Amino acid sequence: MRDEEPIESLPSPLPTPAVPDAAAGMAAMEKRAAEYHARAKVFARALQKPPFHAETVHRLRTHLRRLQAYAEFLQRPVVATRLAQSVTWLSRLRTLDVFYQYLRRRKASAKDLHQVTWALKEEAMVVAYAGRLETIRSMLAKMTITRLRRPVAFVENRLSALRGETSEQLATALRDLSHEATRKELHRLRLLVKSLRYQEEIALETAWGDPRRMAAFKRLQRTLGDYCDRDQFRRLAKKMNLACRGELKKEYRQYRDRARAAVRKLGPPEEPASGQR
């Protein structure tokens, strides 16, 4: 288990210069997005046929998510949806990779490891022969960062609104949670927090960036991610009838309680003070 910093309400936004250079900020964001795009293409090309390297799958998914957040920030829904679908195609493969490594660290039985290894091989074959990676490579080849570009005024308005939007989205999501948040609610919250974190990461390239808020999102994302991992492990163990399923069910409950406690501590994020961007 990780030793986490306490998760409380998001910090108040840092003030930004009265007249930030939006053009310079846009150029910096485009440069970072271009790096994500180039790396995603490299990782996609590296995944030609099974067995796939687990870290390469992870890095490809991470960079696709970052590009998705960039497309969402620029309000390019068609591109964002395609990127999100690409991430989904690799989700089960990534989950099984993580589950296998987790069981190895726990020194699970040889029988349990064998079953997960077999499931991992089967999923890799599905990904390879369903043409998913080829579709991802084709999408990335056709995508250009310059085609996603928006006018400077548009980007400036988006950056100015970003803090208020992220605070409101998170506050709304938290208000909609049950007191004992369900699995589906926590999963939806995790996906939202991940998207907000990556958009805050984009803003760090500009004068509007706030590293404290991004760090807070990252901590919350990690707590929710640890819970969601245990939830997936528990369900996989039950489906495969693994010998360790009882232990995983108990651990899942511990992480569920931790995640629920973390989101209960979060109050509505503070809004930017009047006059601040």
N, C-alpha and C positions, 0 to 999 in steps of 0.2 A: 504494500500500500504506500502511496505517496504521502509525504508530509505536506499538507496544503496550507497556504496562507488563509486566514479567515476571509470569507466572502461576505461583504456587507453591501450597502448601497453603492452605486457607481459614484465616483468622485465628481464634484462639480467641475464643469468644463474649464480648462485654462483659457484665459483671455487671449485673443489673437491680435496681431497688428491691425490698426484701423483700416489700412488699405493694403491688404496682401496682394502679391503679384500673382493673379490668377493664371496668366499665360505661362509663367515659370512653373507654377504648380501643376498645370495640365501637362506640360512637357515632362516633368518629373514622374507623374503618374503613368504617362504613356511609356516612358522608358522602363519603369518597373513592370508594367503589364507586358511589354515586349519580352522582357526576361522570362516571365512566367510562361509566355507562349512558346518561346524557343526551348525552354527546358521541358515543357510538356511534350513537344514534338520529339525531342531526344528520347525521353522515357517511353513514349508510345512506339517508337521505332525499335527500341531495345526489347520489347515484348513481342517476339515473332512467333514462337511456338513453345508449348509446355516442355518442361516445368518452368514456370515464371518465377523470377526472383521476387521475394515478398517485398523487399524495400523499394524495388522499382515500381511495383503496383501501387504501393503507398504514396510514393512521390508523384506518380502520374495523377492519382486521384486528388492529392492536395493542390497541385497546380491547376487542374481543371476546376476545382472549387474556387480558387483565387480568381481565375478568369471569369467564372460565373459571377462572383461578387462584383468584379469590374463591370461586366455587362449590365448587371442589375443597377449599379451606381449610375451608369450612363443611360439607364432606362431603354435597354435593348432586349426586350422580353424574348424574342425568337431565339437569339443567340444564347441567352441565359438558360432557356429551356433545353436547348440541345446539349449544352454543357452539363446541366443537371442530369439529363438522361444518361450521358456518358459515365458520370460518376456512379449512378445507380447500377449500370451494367457490371461494374467491377466491385460492387459492395459485398456480395456474398463471398467472392474470392478473397477479399481483404479480411472479412470477418473470420473465415476459416483459417487463414494464415495466422491471424492474431490468436485464435483459439488454440491452434496447434502449439505455438510457442508458449502460450500460457500453461498448457498441460505439461509440457516438457519441464518448465520451471517448477511445477508442482510435483514432478516425478510421478505422473499418472501411470497407470498400469500399461503394459505393452499392448494389451487388447484395445484399450481406449485410444491409445495413440495410433494404432493401426487403423481403426475405424475412421478417425478424423483424417488421417493421411489419405485414405481411399476417397473420402468425400472431397478432399482438396483436389485430388487428381481429376476426379469427375467434373468438378466445377471449372477447372482450368481447361479441360477439353471443351466444355460448353462455350466458354468465353472465346476460345480459339476458333472453333469450327462453326459458331453461329455468326462469324464475321464481325464481331463487336469491335475488336481492335482495329481492323481494317477501316471500319466506319469512323472510328475516332481519329485515326491517322488522316483519313480523307477530309474530315471536318476541320481539323487543325491546319491542314495544307491550304484549304480554301479561305480560312479565316485570316484577316489582317487587322492589326491594331488600328491602322489609319482609317479603315472603313468604319470602325466603331466610333471614330472621333466625333465630338460635338463642338459647337461654337464655344469660345471662351466664356461668354456671358452665361451660357447654359451651365457650364462646369462650375463657375463661380456661385451661381444660385444653388446648385446641388450641394456644394461644399458648405455654403452658409446654412443650409437647411439640415445638413446631415446630423448634427448633434441633437437637434430637437426631434428629428424623425426617429433616430435610434432610441432615444429616451422614451418617446411615446410608444413605439412598437414594443419595447420591453415591458413598459408599465402596463400596456394593454394585455400582453401575454400573461403577465403575473396576476393581473386582476381576474383573468378568466380561469386560472387554475383552481382546482378543488383544494380544500384544506389538506387532504391526503392525496396529493397529485397521483394520477394514474400513470401507467406505463406509457400510454399513447400521448398523454399530456406532456410528460417529461421528454419524450422523444421529439415532439414538435418543438418544444422549447429549446432543446439542444440544437436542432437544425437552424432555428432563428438566431440563436446566440452565435453559432458558427458563422452565419452570413454577416451578422453585425460586426463580429470581430474582424473578418476579412475586409469589410468596408472601412472600418476604422484603420486598419493596416494600410489601405490605399491612401487615406487622408494623411497619414504620417509623412508622406512625401511632400506635403504642402504646409503652409503656415497655419492651416486650420487643424493640423494633427494634434492629438492629445495622447501621449504614451501611457498616461495613467489609466485612461478609460480602456485602451486596448488591452492593457495588462489585466484589468478587472474582468473584461469579457473573456480573456484567455483562461483565467482561473476558473470562472464559472463554466466555460466550455469543457475544461478538463474534468471537473467534478461530475458534470452531467455525462460526459463521455465514459468515465469509469463506470458509472451506473449502467449506462446503455450497453457497454461491453458485457457486464455481468448478466444483464438480462438476456442478451443474445446467447451467451455461453450456457446459461441455465436451460434455455429452450432447445438449443442444439443437443445438450446432454440428454434431455428428456426424449427428444425425437430419436436419437441414436441408441437410447437405453444404455448409456455409459455407466460404469460402476461408480464414478465420482459424482453422479447427478445429485445425490443427497447433500454432499458438501457444497456443491455449487449453488444449490437452492438456498442454503443457509447464508452463504456469502452474498448472494444476490440481495437478500433481505437487508443485510447490513449496509450495502451500498445504496439501496433504495431509501433507507431511513436517512442516510447522510445527504443524499440529493434533496429529499423533501425538506430537511432542516435548512439546507443552504438556500433554497428558493424562498422559504418562509422568512428568512432573515432579510431578504431583499425588499426594501420598500420602493415605492415609485422613484425612479431616478430624478435628481434635481434638474430643473429646466435651466437653460442658459439665462443669465441675468439680462435685463433689458439693455440693448445697445451692444451686447457681445455677439460675435459671429460664431 
